[in-house]
Amino acid sequence: HRATGGFSWIALWTLYTLTFRQHMHGRRWIVMGVLFLLPPGLAVLIRATAPDAPSIVTEFLLAFLLIPQALLPLIALVYASGIIQDEQEDQTLTYLLIRPIPRWAIYVVKLLATLTTTVLLTTIFTVLMYAAIYLGSEASFNTIVRRCSIAIAIHGLAVVAYCCLFGLIGLYTKRALIAGILYTAVIEGLLANLPFGLRFVTIIYYARIGAYRSMDFIFTRNGRDHNVAAETWQIDVKKDPELLDHPQLLTCVIVLAGASLVFAVIGALMCARREFHVKTPEGS
């Protein structure tokens, strides 16, 4: 049961399952679960206190503002920034390094387990949120499923990109949490909201354009149609109705997937060449 590079597939699978189990247990999972229950809870609260509020507006605020802007970067940062650092702090990296697994493979396998965890959690809580928003409304079941599926795909691409980026940042600095928070606030929070070319280097911009090209966010009030996404994201549909100044849907997908792959490859190469200073539990 050896891979072509001389390492054991069983060892890889064992590392993957152990990492996944670590992610799905403990305080970290509980905290993330509580945070991701916030959007469904808010949806229930909005429907109870403002029954006349358009469901599309509630969906937009929760699924395409709150989750991508705050929760996805947070869950990625919490899980991915410590892919290697957590092993060093727990003094378990030594035992991984003596296993028949190259260093780059350790990083890749642990990253894959992290991606599985974050995408799974994002999917589960996105479904719960859409159920809280639309069940019992006038929207058809097919419409709900379609919109929910698109949201899951967009959230999945975004959280994968965030994980690969924060995993790479975690190899550069021990203060990955601080660096990740600053990146999220300044780059994703500020630059993505400016109508300049700088937003083309942000993850959330491509997630937004992908959502805009895949779904409609128009509701009618007082006889007028309102495009809540265009107004919030500063997309000038009057001057550019075809969004010629913005990437196509396929381009958004390719950019997010390609960036994720590049970040992962760079992280794996760094891990392969880096000398890790570790110590055993005995302090040697």
Salt bridges, closest charged atoms under 4 A:
GLU59 OE1 - ARG147 NE 2.86
ASP86 OD2 - ARG28 NH2 3.18
GLU87 OE2 - LYS110 NZ 2.74
ASP216 OD2 - ARG147 NH1 3.78
GLU275 OE2 - ARG103 NH1 3.96
